[in-house]
Amino acid sequence: MKKSDYTQEFKEQVLKECQEVGNVAVVARRHNISANTIHT
């Protein structure tokens, strides 16, 4: 998936999970995306 293919809802959910879990790498693995994608 390209960056532009992610819906706003998906982006918000991933960021919310990162805040709850406190570990970007774990959330990235859960969603099969790069941790760098989340940081960007």
Phi, psi and omega in degrees: 000137175280158179307319183288347180279346180283133179284160178299322180296319179297315180300316180295320180296316181296315180296321178297316178299319180299319180292321181289315184281322181082012181217107184297321183299320180295315180295319179300314179297321179302322184259004178058044175230165181284144175298327178297327178298318180294316180297327180287000000 
